[in-house]
Amino acid sequence: MDSKQAVEALAALAHDTRLAIFRLLVTAGRTGMSPGAMAEKLGLPGPTLSFHLKELSHAGLIEGKNQGRFIFYCACYEHMQTLMDFLMENCCAAEQCGCEPDQTEA
């Protein structure tokens, strides 16, 4: 992940509604949720939810999967893990605390 991608993802999450949507999708697991269920759970009008889903999708944090006539959205766990790894890649480098990933396992 490069800095531009990280900024896009963090900017998408830097809004209370989008953060709530993302967290809801994380709890839903890989099966995801329909927009209707999300709107009901979060109390959001459809157009507002649609706007925020588009922003999260553009940032690569969620994806929509067609299931027949319906779309179910789920969190992109791999992308979020890549973002976390990017943020933590130099963790404690100045202190040598040893919290970097273990390189001995392979």
Contacts in CASP RR format, 6 or more apart in sequence:
PFRMAT RR
TARGET T0000
AUTHOR 0000-0000-0000
METHOD contacts of the structure
MODEL  1
MDSKQAVEALAALAHDTRLAIFRLLVTAGRTGMSPGAMAEKLGLPGPTLS
FHLKELSHAGLIEGKNQGRFIFYCACYEHMQTLMDFLMENCCAAEQCGCE
PDQTEA
1 82 0 8 1.000
1 83 0 8 1.000
1 85 0 8 1.000
1 86 0 8 1.000
5 83 0 8 1.000
6 83 0 8 1.000
6 86 0 8 1.000
6 87 0 8 1.000
8 58 0 8 1.000
8 59 0 8 1.000
8 60 0 8 1.000
9 59 0 8 1.000
9 60 0 8 1.000
9 61 0 8 1.000
9 79 0 8 1.000
9 80 0 8 1.000
9 83 0 8 1.000
10 83 0 8 1.000
11 59 0 8 1.000
12 18 0 8 1.000
12 55 0 8 1.000
12 56 0 8 1.000
12 58 0 8 1.000
12 59 0 8 1.000
12 60 0 8 1.000
12 61 0 8 1.000
13 19 0 8 1.000
13 22 0 8 1.000
13 59 0 8 1.000
13 61 0 8 1.000
15 52 0 8 1.000
15 55 0 8 1.000
17 42 0 8 1.000
17 44 0 8 1.000
17 48 0 8 1.000
17 52 0 8 1.000
18 52 0 8 1.000
18 55 0 8 1.000
18 56 0 8 1.000
20 42 0 8 1.000
21 38 0 8 1.000
21 42 0 8 1.000
21 49 0 8 1.000
21 52 0 8 1.000
21 53 0 8 1.000
21 56 0 8 1.000
21 62 0 8 1.000
22 56 0 8 1.000
22 61 0 8 1.000
22 62 0 8 1.000
22 75 0 8 1.000
24 33 0 8 1.000
24 38 0 8 1.000
24 41 0 8 1.000
24 42 0 8 1.000
25 32 0 8 1.000
25 33 0 8 1.000
25 38 0 8 1.000
25 62 0 8 1.000
25 73 0 8 1.000
25 74 0 8 1.000
25 75 0 8 1.000
26 75 0 8 1.000
26 77 0 8 1.000
26 80 0 8 1.000
28 74 0 8 1.000
28 75 0 8 1.000
29 74 0 8 1.000
29 75 0 8 1.000
30 74 0 8 1.000
30 77 0 8 1.000
31 72 0 8 1.000
31 74 0 8 1.000
32 72 0 8 1.000
32 73 0 8 1.000
32 74 0 8 1.000
32 75 0 8 1.000
33 41 0 8 1.000
33 72 0 8 1.000
33 73 0 8 1.000
33 74 0 8 1.000
34 70 0 8 1.000
34 71 0 8 1.000
34 72 0 8 1.000
34 73 0 8 1.000
35 46 0 8 1.000
35 49 0 8 1.000
35 50 0 8 1.000
35 53 0 8 1.000
35 71 0 8 1.000
35 73 0 8 1.000
36 46 0 8 1.000
36 49 0 8 1.000
38 44 0 8 1.000
38 49 0 8 1.000
38 73 0 8 1.000
39 45 0 8 1.000
39 46 0 8 1.000
39 49 0 8 1.000
42 49 0 8 1.000
44 52 0 8 1.000
53 62 0 8 1.000
53 73 0 8 1.000
56 62 0 8 1.000
57 63 0 8 1.000
57 64 0 8 1.000
57 73 0 8 1.000
60 76 0 8 1.000
60 79 0 8 1.000
61 75 0 8 1.000
61 76 0 8 1.000
61 79 0 8 1.000
61 80 0 8 1.000
62 73 0 8 1.000
62 74 0 8 1.000
62 75 0 8 1.000
62 76 0 8 1.000
63 73 0 8 1.000
63 74 0 8 1.000
63 76 0 8 1.000
64 71 0 8 1.000
64 72 0 8 1.000
64 73 0 8 1.000
64 74 0 8 1.000
65 71 0 8 1.000
65 72 0 8 1.000
65 73 0 8 1.000
65 74 0 8 1.000
89 100 0 8 1.000
91 97 0 8 1.000
91 99 0 8 1.000
91 100 0 8 1.000
92 98 0 8 1.000
92 99 0 8 1.000
92 100 0 8 1.000
93 100 0 8 1.000
END
